[in-house]
Amino acid sequence: MKFLFISLATALLALAQDWPLPANVTGSTAVHDPSICLDKDGKYWLFTTSISVGLEIITSVDRKVWTSIGTMWAPGEDVWTDNYTLTTNGNIWAPDCHYINNEFWVYYAASSFGSQNSAIFLARSKTGLPGSWTNEGLVTSSSAMDNYNTIEEIGISPLGLSGLE
């Protein structure tokens, strides 16, 4: 039993050494609904609901200094959401990032506040940079006639739907 405990403790210590210690972060750190991807070059890409409008992209090479590089789309460019939200403001939020085969996949919600007029969409980009995103279309939606609201895409993966909230 003592050997098992020592072996387990040694294994846990070895794993802990692979994780960096917490550090102060600087730069663009005011985020809401963040999701982070790591690209093939070791750069971190944080996607977040923008404080103003849209989905903001913030990057870091060390997870300490974060720099905002813009939004996925220019304000007003994401008009495909309007038919689902019944608004004209492109109210998109809550991105969920995946990096698959050297490509960014971001699922995101669109909703009009206080209603069930909502939808979840998928966008893809080879570079992750502002303006490089292609809207791949609707994943799922809800309306006032439904008893649920599609406002969180946690559980969606490129492999399919698995437990939408």
C-alpha positions in Angstrom: 0.0 0.0 0.0 2.8 2.4 0.9 4.5 1.7 -2.5 1.2 2.4 -4.3 0.9 5.8 -2.5 4.5 6.8 -3.3 4.0 5.8 -6.9 0.8 7.8 -7.2 2.4 10.8 -5.5 5.4 10.7 -7.8 3.2 10.5 -10.9 1.1 13.4 -9.7 4.2 15.5 -9.1 5.5 14.8 -12.5 2.2 15.9 -14.1 2.1 19.1 -12.0 5.5 20.1 -13.4 4.0 20.3 -16.9 1.6 23.0 -15.9 2.9 26.6 -15.5 2.4 28.5 -12.3 -0.3 31.2 -12.2 1.0 34.6 -13.4 -0.3 38.1 -13.7 -2.0 38.7 -17.0 -1.9 42.1 -18.8 -3.3 43.7 -21.9 -6.8 42.9 -23.2 -8.1 41.0 -20.2 -11.8 42.2 -19.9 -13.6 39.2 -21.4 -17.0 37.7 -21.3 -17.8 34.1 -22.4 -14.2 33.3 -23.3 -13.1 30.3 -25.2 -9.4 29.6 -26.0 -7.7 27.6 -28.8 -4.0 26.8 -29.3 -2.8 26.8 -32.9 -0.1 24.7 -34.5 2.5 27.5 -33.9 1.8 27.6 -30.1 -0.2 30.9 -30.2 -3.2 31.2 -28.0 -6.4 32.6 -29.5 -9.1 33.8 -27.1 -12.6 34.4 -28.6 -15.0 36.4 -26.4 -18.3 38.3 -26.5 -17.2 41.8 -27.3 -17.9 44.6 -24.9 -19.3 46.6 -27.8 -20.5 44.4 -30.7 -19.5 41.1 -32.1 -17.0 38.4 -31.3 -13.6 39.8 -30.2 -10.3 38.0 -31.0 -7.5 38.3 -28.4 -4.2 36.6 -28.9 -1.1 35.7 -26.7 2.1 33.8 -27.2 2.7 33.2 -23.5 -0.8 33.4 -21.8 0.5 36.4 -19.9 0.2 39.3 -22.3 -3.0 39.4 -24.3 -3.6 41.7 -27.4 -7.0 42.4 -29.0 -6.7 42.1 -32.8 -10.3 43.0 -33.7 -13.6 41.1 -34.2 -14.4 38.2 -36.4 -16.7 40.4 -38.5 -17.1 44.1 -38.8 -20.1 45.6 -37.0 -23.3 45.0 -39.0 -21.7 42.4 -41.3 -23.3 39.4 -39.6 -26.7 40.0 -41.0 -27.5 36.2 -41.5 -28.4 36.1 -37.8 -31.3 38.6 -38.2 -33.9 36.1 -39.4 -33.4 34.1 -36.2 -33.1 36.9 -33.7 -35.8 39.1 -35.3 -33.4 42.0 -34.8 -31.0 44.0 -37.0 -28.1 44.3 -34.6 -26.3 41.0 -35.2 -26.5 40.2 -31.5 -23.9 37.4 -31.4 -22.1 36.1 -28.3 -20.7 33.1 -26.4 -18.2 31.8 -28.9 -16.9 28.2 -28.5 -13.5 27.6 -30.2 -12.1 24.4 -31.6 -8.8 24.1 -33.6 -9.0 21.1 -35.9 -6.7 20.2 -38.8 -5.0 23.6 -38.8 -8.4 25.4 -39.0 -10.4 27.4 -36.4 -14.0 26.4 -35.9 -16.1 28.7 -33.7 -19.6 28.0 -32.7 -21.5 31.0 -31.5 -25.0 32.1 -30.4 -27.2 34.8 -31.7 -30.2 36.0 -29.7 -32.5 38.8 -29.0 -32.4 39.6 -25.3 -35.3 38.2 -23.3 -36.8 36.0 -26.0 -36.4 32.5 -27.3 -35.6 33.8 -30.8 -32.1 32.4 -30.9 -29.8 30.4 -33.0 -26.4 28.7 -33.0 -24.1 29.1 -36.0 -20.7 27.8 -37.1 -17.9 29.9 -38.5 -14.5 28.7 -39.8 -11.2 30.3 -40.6 -7.7 29.1 -41.8 -5.9 32.0 -40.1 -8.2 33.1 -37.2 -7.7 36.8 -38.2 -10.4 39.4 -38.3 -12.2 39.4 -41.7 -11.0 35.8 -42.6 -14.1 34.1 -41.2 -16.7 32.2 -43.3 -20.1 31.7 -41.8 -20.8 28.0 -42.4 -24.5 28.4 -41.4 -27.1 27.5 -38.9 -26.5 24.6 -36.5 -29.8 24.8 -34.6 -32.4 27.4 -33.6 -35.3 28.1 -31.3 -38.3 30.5 -31.5 -41.0 31.8 -29.2 -43.0 28.6 -29.9 -40.3 26.4 -28.3 -40.0 25.4 -24.7 -36.2 25.8 -24.9 -33.7 28.5 -25.9 -30.6 27.8 -28.0 -28.3 30.3 -26.4 -25.3 28.2 -25.3 -23.4 26.0 -27.7 -21.4 24.1 -25.1 -21.7 20.5 -26.0 -21.5 21.1 -29.8 -18.4 19.7 -31.4 -17.4 19.0 -35.0 -18.5 15.5 -34.3 -22.1 16.5 -33.7 -24.5 17.7 -31.0 -24.1 16.4 -27.5 -26.2 18.0 -24.8 -27.2 21.5 -25.9 -28.1 23.7 -22.9 
